[in-house]
Amino acid sequence: MSTKYAPPAALPPHRAGMAGAPLAEPGSALPQAVAAANYLEKERAIWYKTYGDREGPRTYEEDRMRRLFLLPFLALLFGCAQNHFNVPTESFAAKVKVLGVAPIVIDVNSDIRHPEKDQLVGLIADMNRKYEQQLARKLKATGNFYTVALLDGDPQRIFGDLYFRNEKRDDATIQYNKYFWKTDELRSYLRKNNLDAVMLLVVSGLTRNEKVYSSSLLSSQTNDYNYLILTAQILDGDGTILWEYPNFRGRILSYPPLINLQYPDFSEAEANFSAQADLKFKTLDGIRRTLDQRQKDILLRETQESQVYGKQFDDIISLLKYDADVEKKDSAPAGKPAPPPEQPKPVEQPAPAPAMQQPTAAPPTAPAPPAPATDEIVPAKGSTL
């Protein structure tokens, strides 16, 4: 048996009361010895039942050293706040007080390969109108903005006025469509709606090579699949991208698509003894039912929020929310000049004590005559305690 791992041979200090304290004490040696024996017998029984002749559990000292070794890595991973903005968080907080959310648009010229593309575009436009208010409510609930306004207007007309160009990007193994906007038109749009910044969201088509598994996880197929994705940006009047989604400033990068338009038919391939499953497009009714699936609360009751849109909106909120109080504390000392160092006060010399004088005897005073008896209530003078 290995010497590194062994069944417990002695009661560890944290189970014996004070670390390093002897078990035998006057008047209490027998109860502690019995407790130690019972503990060791129980631990040995559990160890032999679980491991048999294999290596046993780590000793108390080894577990303690392992936790101390992992502590700095855990502090580095979870202890520091993460800035997901393209500018310092305090700058974003000071600059963006009134945020406008433009209607979600769909890029009809993007890579959408569905055979019923026109009907699909109309369906997605209706779903965007139906659930975009869900995002506005979540943004208001963060408390990071004075006002969050869901803007009116024709989404395609707004997109046509502001759109400059787009390109397909592959950044950090994440493929998406990045959009660029006309600066003058964007500035005019913000001024017209009295906004500090605006969030622009675009649904577009994208084809990427992925490995898709069957529902039983027993089969898989790698191929080019067509998806609909959602991208978002927050821009100011100068066209500066203050924040974007997908976001590349997190420790773990994740960017799920809005919905997949294609799927491999594993059931048909299995029925026909085919090694390759045919790619099929989802029907419009299937896409509508998928987008209309409702989220459930902790009691498994259906809510009014869409599960598909809600997943995207929750990811966006998690990358936007910040602690305003912490940012104020961090930015407050930078705006105020440091106070001058306090000068030590001069020590005052004690004044010389006056010469002692002999007390003079006070002349005797005649006793005051007694007050005449009367029924009038005289208020008390001075303290009555």
C-alpha positions as CSV (number, residue, x, y, z in Angstrom):
1,M,0.0,0.0,0.0
2,S,1.2,3.5,-0.8
3,T,2.6,5.6,2.0
4,K,1.1,8.8,0.7
5,Y,-2.5,7.7,1.2
6,A,-3.5,5.6,4.2
7,P,-6.5,5.1,6.4
8,P,-6.6,7.4,9.4
9,A,-4.2,6.4,12.2
10,A,-4.8,9.2,14.6
11,L,-7.4,11.7,15.5
12,P,-6.7,15.0,13.6
13,P,-6.2,18.1,15.6
14,H,-9.4,19.8,14.4
15,R,-11.4,16.8,15.8
16,A,-9.6,16.7,19.1
17,G,-10.5,20.2,20.2
18,M,-7.6,22.5,20.5
19,A,-4.8,21.8,18.0
20,G,-1.9,20.1,19.7
21,A,-3.7,19.7,23.0
22,P,-3.2,16.3,24.7
23,L,-6.1,13.9,24.7
24,A,-5.4,12.9,28.3
25,E,-6.5,15.5,30.8
26,P,-7.2,15.1,34.5
27,G,-10.7,13.9,35.0
28,S,-11.5,13.6,31.2
29,A,-8.9,11.2,29.7
30,L,-11.2,8.2,29.4
31,P,-14.1,10.0,27.6
32,Q,-11.7,11.6,25.1
33,A,-9.9,8.3,24.5
34,V,-13.2,6.5,23.9
35,A,-14.3,9.3,21.5
36,A,-11.0,9.1,19.6
37,A,-11.2,5.3,19.3
38,N,-14.8,5.5,18.0
39,Y,-13.9,8.1,15.5
40,L,-10.9,6.1,14.2
41,E,-12.9,2.9,14.0
42,K,-15.7,4.7,12.1
43,E,-13.2,6.3,9.6
44,R,-11.4,3.0,9.1
45,A,-14.6,1.2,8.4
46,I,-15.7,3.8,5.9
47,W,-12.3,3.8,4.2
48,Y,-12.1,0.0,3.9
49,K,-15.7,-0.3,2.7
50,T,-15.0,2.3,0.0
51,Y,-11.5,1.7,-1.1
52,G,-10.5,-1.8,0.1
53,D,-6.8,-2.3,-0.7
54,R,-6.6,0.8,-2.9
55,E,-5.1,4.1,-1.9
56,G,-7.0,5.7,0.9
57,P,-8.2,9.3,1.4
58,R,-5.8,12.2,2.0
59,T,-4.7,13.0,5.5
60,Y,-5.8,16.2,7.2
61,E,-2.5,17.9,6.6
62,E,-2.5,17.1,2.9
63,D,-6.1,18.4,2.5
64,R,-5.1,21.6,4.3
65,M,-2.1,22.1,2.1
66,R,-4.1,21.5,-1.0
67,R,-6.7,24.1,-0.1
68,L,-4.0,26.6,0.7
69,F,-2.4,26.0,-2.7
70,L,-5.7,26.5,-4.6
71,L,-6.7,29.6,-2.6
72,P,-4.7,32.1,-4.7
73,F,-6.1,30.7,-7.9
74,L,-9.6,30.9,-6.7
75,A,-9.1,34.5,-5.5
76,L,-7.7,35.4,-8.9
77,L,-10.6,33.8,-10.7
78,F,-13.5,35.1,-8.7
79,G,-12.1,37.8,-6.4
80,C,-11.7,40.6,-8.9
81,A,-14.5,42.5,-10.7
82,Q,-14.5,42.1,-14.5
83,N,-14.9,45.1,-16.9
84,H,-16.9,44.0,-20.0
85,F,-16.9,47.5,-21.5
86,N,-14.6,48.9,-24.1
87,V,-14.0,51.9,-21.8
88,P,-13.5,52.1,-18.0
89,T,-16.6,51.2,-16.1
90,E,-16.7,54.5,-14.2
91,S,-16.5,56.4,-17.5
92,F,-19.4,54.4,-18.9
93,A,-21.4,55.0,-15.7
94,A,-20.8,58.7,-15.8
95,K,-21.4,59.1,-19.5
96,V,-24.5,56.9,-20.1
97,K,-27.4,57.9,-18.0
98,V,-30.2,57.8,-20.6
99,L,-30.0,54.7,-22.8
100,G,-32.2,54.1,-25.8
101,V,-33.0,50.6,-27.1
102,A,-33.7,50.7,-30.9
103,P,-36.1,48.1,-32.3
104,I,-34.5,44.8,-33.1
105,V,-33.8,44.6,-36.8
106,I,-33.1,41.7,-39.1
107,D,-30.5,41.8,-41.8
108,V,-32.3,40.4,-44.8
109,N,-29.1,40.5,-46.9
110,S,-27.2,38.3,-44.5
111,D,-26.5,34.5,-44.9
112,I,-30.1,33.2,-44.4
113,R,-30.5,30.0,-46.5
114,H,-34.0,29.0,-45.5
115,P,-36.1,28.0,-48.6
116,E,-38.9,30.2,-47.2
117,K,-36.7,33.2,-46.5
118,D,-39.3,35.9,-47.0
119,Q,-41.9,34.3,-44.7
120,L,-39.1,33.6,-42.2
121,V,-38.0,37.3,-42.1
122,G,-41.6,38.3,-41.4
123,L,-41.9,35.7,-38.6
124,I,-38.7,36.9,-37.0
125,A,-39.8,40.5,-37.3
126,D,-43.0,39.7,-35.4
127,M,-41.2,37.8,-32.7
128,N,-38.7,40.7,-32.3
129,R,-41.6,43.1,-31.7
130,K,-43.2,40.7,-29.3
131,Y,-40.3,40.1,-27.0
132,E,-38.0,43.2,-27.3
133,Q,-39.8,44.8,-24.3
134,Q,-38.4,42.0,-22.2
135,L,-34.9,43.3,-22.7
136,A,-35.9,46.9,-21.9
137,R,-37.4,45.7,-18.6
138,K,-34.3,43.8,-17.7
139,L,-32.1,46.8,-18.4
140,K,-34.3,49.0,-16.2
141,A,-34.0,46.4,-13.4
142,T,-30.2,46.7,-13.3
143,G,-30.6,50.2,-11.8
144,N,-27.5,51.4,-13.7
145,F,-29.4,53.9,-15.9
146,Y,-31.6,56.8,-15.0
147,T,-33.9,56.0,-18.0
148,V,-34.1,53.1,-20.4
149,A,-36.3,54.0,-23.4
150,L,-37.6,51.5,-26.0
151,L,-37.6,53.6,-29.1
152,D,-40.4,53.6,-31.8
153,G,-40.1,53.5,-35.5
154,D,-39.8,51.1,-38.4
155,P,-36.8,48.8,-37.7
156,Q,-35.9,48.3,-41.3
157,R,-36.0,52.1,-42.0
158,I,-33.8,52.8,-39.0
159,F,-31.4,50.1,-40.1
160,G,-31.2,51.5,-43.6
161,D,-30.5,55.0,-42.3
162,L,-27.8,54.0,-39.9
163,Y,-26.2,51.0,-41.6
164,F,-22.7,51.6,-43.2
165,R,-21.2,48.1,-43.7
166,N,-20.7,44.7,-42.0
167,E,-18.2,41.9,-42.1
168,K,-18.1,38.3,-40.9
169,R,-15.6,38.0,-38.1
170,D,-13.8,35.0,-36.4
171,D,-12.4,36.4,-33.2
172,A,-11.2,34.0,-30.5
173,T,-12.9,31.1,-32.3
174,I,-16.2,32.9,-32.1
175,Q,-17.8,33.6,-35.5
176,Y,-20.3,36.5,-35.8
177,N,-21.3,39.4,-38.0
178,K,-19.9,42.8,-36.9
179,Y,-21.8,46.0,-38.0
180,F,-20.5,49.5,-38.6
181,W,-22.7,52.6,-38.6
182,K,-22.8,56.1,-40.1
183,T,-21.5,58.6,-37.6
184,D,-23.4,61.6,-38.6
185,E,-26.7,59.8,-38.9
186,L,-26.1,58.1,-35.6
187,R,-25.4,61.4,-33.9
188,S,-28.6,62.9,-35.3
189,Y,-30.6,59.8,-34.2
190,L,-29.3,60.3,-30.6
191,R,-29.9,64.0,-30.6
192,K,-33.5,63.5,-31.9
193,N,-34.3,61.1,-29.1
194,N,-32.4,63.0,-26.4
195,L,-30.1,60.0,-25.6
196,D,-26.7,59.6,-24.2
197,A,-26.2,56.3,-26.0
198,V,-28.2,53.8,-28.0
199,M,-28.3,50.0,-28.1
200,L,-28.5,48.5,-31.6
201,L,-29.5,44.9,-32.0
202,V,-29.4,42.9,-35.2
203,V,-30.6,39.4,-36.1
204,S,-28.6,38.0,-39.0
205,G,-27.9,34.7,-40.7
206,L,-24.6,32.8,-40.3
207,T,-23.3,29.5,-41.5
208,R,-20.6,27.7,-39.6
209,N,-19.1,24.3,-39.3
210,E,-20.0,22.4,-36.2
211,K,-20.5,19.0,-34.7
212,V,-24.1,18.2,-33.8
213,Y,-25.2,15.3,-31.7
214,S,-28.5,13.4,-31.7
215,S,-30.9,13.5,-28.8
216,S,-29.6,10.2,-27.5
217,L,-25.9,11.4,-27.8
218,L,-25.1,8.2,-29.6
219,S,-24.7,9.7,-33.1
220,S,-23.1,12.9,-34.3
221,Q,-22.4,14.6,-37.6
222,T,-20.0,17.5,-38.5
223,N,-21.3,19.8,-41.2
224,D,-22.0,23.4,-42.2
225,Y,-25.2,24.5,-40.4
226,N,-27.2,27.7,-40.9
227,Y,-28.1,29.7,-37.8
228,L,-29.7,33.0,-36.8
229,I,-27.6,35.0,-34.4
230,L,-28.2,38.1,-32.3
231,T,-25.5,40.9,-32.0
232,A,-25.7,44.0,-30.0
233,Q,-23.7,47.2,-29.5
234,I,-24.0,50.3,-27.3
235,L,-22.7,53.5,-29.2
236,D,-22.4,57.1,-28.3
237,G,-22.9,60.1,-30.5
238,D,-19.4,59.9,-31.8
239,G,-19.8,56.4,-33.1
240,T,-17.7,54.9,-30.3
241,I,-18.6,51.3,-29.4
242,L,-18.8,51.5,-25.6
243,W,-19.9,47.8,-25.3
244,E,-20.7,44.9,-27.6
245,Y,-22.1,41.4,-27.7
246,P,-20.6,38.9,-28.4
247,N,-18.2,40.2,-25.7
248,F,-14.5,39.2,-25.6
249,R,-13.6,40.7,-22.2
250,G,-14.8,37.8,-20.1
251,R,-12.7,35.0,-18.6
252,I,-14.9,32.4,-20.3
253,L,-16.1,33.2,-23.9
254,S,-19.5,32.0,-24.9
255,Y,-21.8,33.0,-27.7
256,P,-24.8,30.7,-28.4
257,P,-26.9,31.3,-31.5
258,L,-30.4,32.6,-31.4
259,I,-31.8,29.5,-33.2
260,N,-30.5,26.9,-35.5
261,L,-32.3,26.7,-38.9
262,Q,-31.0,23.2,-39.9
263,Y,-30.7,19.8,-38.3
264,P,-29.4,16.4,-39.3
265,D,-32.2,13.7,-39.5
266,F,-30.6,10.9,-37.5
267,S,-33.9,9.0,-37.3
268,E,-34.2,8.7,-41.0
269,A,-30.5,7.8,-41.4
270,E,-30.9,5.0,-38.8
271,A,-34.1,3.7,-40.4
272,N,-32.3,3.5,-43.8
273,F,-29.1,2.2,-42.4
274,S,-27.3,5.3,-43.7
275,A,-24.0,6.5,-42.3
276,Q,-24.7,10.1,-43.3
277,A,-27.8,11.9,-42.1
278,D,-29.5,14.4,-44.4
279,L,-29.6,18.1,-43.5
280,K,-33.1,19.5,-43.2
281,F,-34.5,23.0,-42.5
282,K,-36.9,23.5,-39.7
283,T,-40.5,24.4,-40.7
284,L,-41.8,27.8,-40.1
285,D,-44.3,26.4,-37.5
286,G,-41.4,24.6,-35.8
287,I,-39.4,27.9,-35.6
288,R,-42.4,29.8,-34.3
289,R,-43.1,27.2,-31.6
290,T,-39.4,27.2,-30.6
291,L,-39.3,31.0,-30.2
292,D,-42.6,30.9,-28.3
293,Q,-41.4,28.5,-25.7
294,R,-41.8,30.1,-22.3
295,Q,-39.3,30.3,-19.5
296,K,-40.2,28.6,-16.2
297,D,-39.7,30.0,-12.7
298,I,-38.3,28.1,-9.7
299,L,-41.7,26.4,-9.2
300,L,-41.7,25.2,-12.8
301,R,-44.5,27.6,-13.7
302,E,-44.5,29.1,-17.2
303,T,-43.8,32.9,-17.3
304,Q,-44.6,35.4,-20.1
305,E,-40.9,35.5,-21.2
306,S,-39.5,33.6,-24.2
307,Q,-37.0,31.0,-23.3
308,V,-34.9,31.6,-26.5
309,Y,-34.9,35.4,-26.3
310,G,-34.6,35.3,-22.6
311,K,-31.4,33.3,-22.8
312,Q,-29.9,35.9,-25.1
313,F,-31.1,38.8,-23.0
314,D,-29.8,37.3,-19.8
315,D,-26.4,36.9,-21.3
316,I,-26.5,40.6,-22.4
317,I,-27.5,41.7,-18.9
318,S,-24.8,39.7,-17.2
319,L,-22.2,41.5,-19.4
320,L,-23.8,45.0,-18.7
321,K,-24.6,45.0,-15.1
322,Y,-22.1,46.6,-12.7
323,D,-22.2,47.8,-9.0
324,A,-22.7,51.5,-9.2
325,D,-21.8,52.1,-5.5
326,V,-18.4,50.4,-6.0
327,E,-17.7,52.4,-9.1
328,K,-18.5,55.6,-7.3
329,K,-16.2,54.8,-4.4
330,D,-13.4,53.9,-6.9
331,S,-13.8,57.1,-8.9
332,A,-14.5,59.5,-6.1
333,P,-10.9,59.9,-4.8
334,A,-9.6,60.6,-8.4
335,G,-11.8,63.7,-8.8
336,K,-10.9,65.3,-5.5
337,P,-7.4,66.8,-4.8
338,A,-5.5,65.2,-2.0
339,P,-5.7,67.3,1.3
340,P,-2.4,68.9,2.4
341,P,-0.6,67.1,5.1
342,E,-1.7,68.3,8.6
343,Q,0.9,70.5,10.3
344,P,1.7,69.7,13.9
345,K,0.3,72.1,16.3
346,P,2.8,74.0,18.5
347,V,2.9,72.9,22.1
348,E,1.6,75.7,24.3
349,Q,3.6,76.5,27.4
350,P,1.6,76.3,30.6
351,A,1.0,79.7,32.2
352,P,2.6,80.3,35.6
353,A,0.4,79.6,38.5
354,P,-0.7,82.8,40.4
355,A,0.7,83.3,43.9
356,M,-1.2,81.7,46.7
357,Q,-3.2,84.1,48.8
358,Q,-4.4,83.6,52.3
359,P,-8.2,83.2,52.3
360,T,-10.0,86.0,54.1
361,A,-12.8,85.2,56.5
362,A,-16.2,86.2,55.2
363,P,-18.2,88.5,57.5
364,P,-21.0,86.8,59.3
365,T,-24.4,87.3,57.8
366,A,-27.6,87.5,59.6
367,P,-30.0,84.6,59.1
368,A,-32.9,85.3,56.7
369,P,-36.3,85.7,58.3
370,P,-38.7,82.8,57.8
371,A,-41.1,83.2,54.9
372,P,-44.7,83.7,55.8
373,A,-47.0,80.7,55.5
374,T,-49.1,80.9,52.3
375,D,-51.1,78.6,50.1
376,E,-49.5,79.8,46.8
377,I,-47.5,77.2,44.8
378,V,-44.0,78.6,44.1
379,P,-42.1,77.0,41.1
380,A,-38.9,75.3,41.9
381,K,-35.6,77.0,40.9
382,G,-32.6,75.2,39.5
383,S,-32.4,71.5,39.1
384,T,-35.0,69.3,40.8
385,L,-32.9,66.1,40.6
